[in-house]
C-alpha cells in the first residue's frame, strides 16, 4: 500500500510539472492560431516542444518552493522540536 501511495504521489508531481507550462502557454498558442498563418500541425508540435522545454525548470521551481515554503513552515510549527540552550 505504501508503494502505491508513493507511486500516486510521483504521478501527481509529474502531472503538475506538465500542467503548469501547458496552462501558461495555452493563451499564447491560441493567439498564434488566430493571428498567424501557421498550420495546426506545426502549432501542436511547437506547443509540445515548449512544454517539454519548460518541464524541468518548472519541476525545479516547484521542488524549491515546496521544500522552502511548505516543509519549512511545517518544521517551524512542530511542537516536538526542542532548542538547545547552548
C-alpha positions in Angstrom: 0.0 0.0 0.0 2.9 2.3 0.8 4.4 1.7 -2.7 1.1 2.6 -4.3 0.8 5.8 -2.3 4.4 6.8 -3.4 3.6 6.0 -7.0 0.5 8.1 -6.9 2.5 11.0 -5.4 5.1 10.6 -8.2 2.4 10.7 -10.9 0.9 13.7 -9.3 4.2 15.7 -9.3 4.9 14.8 -12.9 1.4 15.8 -13.9 1.8 19.1 -12.1 5.2 19.7 -13.8 3.5 19.2 -17.2 0.2 21.0 -16.5 1.7 24.3 -15.3 3.7 25.0 -18.6 0.7 23.8 -20.6 -1.7 26.2 -18.9 0.7 29.1 -19.2 1.4 28.5 -22.9 -2.2 27.9 -24.0 -3.2 31.5 -24.4 -0.1 32.2 -26.4 -0.9 29.2 -28.7 -4.4 30.4 -29.2 -3.1 33.9 -30.1 -0.7 32.3 -32.7 -3.5 30.2 -34.1 -5.8 33.2 -34.6 -3.3 35.8 -35.8 -0.8 33.9 -37.9 -1.0 31.5 -40.9 0.9 28.7 -39.2 -0.5 25.2 -39.7 -2.2 23.4 -36.9 0.3 20.6 -37.0 3.2 22.9 -36.7 1.5 24.8 -33.8 0.8 21.5 -32.0 4.4 20.4 -32.4 5.7 23.7 -31.2 3.4 23.6 -28.2 4.6 20.1 -27.2 8.2 21.1 -27.6 7.7 24.3 -25.5 6.0 22.2 -22.7 9.0 19.8 -22.9 11.5 22.6 -22.6 9.7 24.1 -19.6 9.2 20.7 -17.9 12.5 20.6 -15.9 12.6 24.3 -14.9 9.1 24.0 -13.7 10.0 20.9 -11.7 13.0 22.6 -10.1 10.9 25.7 -9.2 8.0 23.6 -7.7 10.5 21.5 -5.7 12.3 24.6 -4.4 9.0 26.2 -3.4 7.7 23.0 -1.8 10.9 22.5 0.2 11.3 26.1 1.4 7.7 27.2 1.9 5.6 24.1 2.7 8.2 22.0 4.5 9.9 24.9 6.2 6.7 26.2 7.7 5.7 22.8 8.9 9.1 22.2 10.6 8.9 25.6 12.4 5.5 24.8 13.9 6.4 21.4 15.2 6.0 21.3 19.0 8.3 18.3 19.4 11.4 20.4 18.4 13.4 21.4 21.5 16.0 24.1 21.1 19.4 23.6 22.6 20.2 26.4 25.1 24.0 26.2 24.4 
